[in-house]
Amino acid sequence: MYAGTGVGGTVFPFLIDALLKRFGFKATMLAVGLGFGVLNGSALFFIKRRIPIPRATPEHSPVIKVDWSVALTRAFWLGLGVLFLTSLGNFNPTLWIPCTLPHS
């Protein structure tokens, strides 16, 4: 996992820069989005469930009741804010490095 992160962080900015120069912003973003969607979608095939899916019986309703009261707590919103800011810190270098590389 860590090797893939390192290699991806090294290769991805150069790939994005080349795609931006050749195809433009819109085509690059569509290609990257579709590529991520296809790769992540195909990776889901190999994930094995730890807990089997229960069979629907009259005693066990297939409808899952979700308790949304956690969304009203301060801890939830603070945690969500920290995750949001952390994800911005991880995503921005990938987004902006191709724009700062010297153009030849």
Order of alpha helices (4+ residues) and beta strands (2+ residues): alpha-alpha-alpha
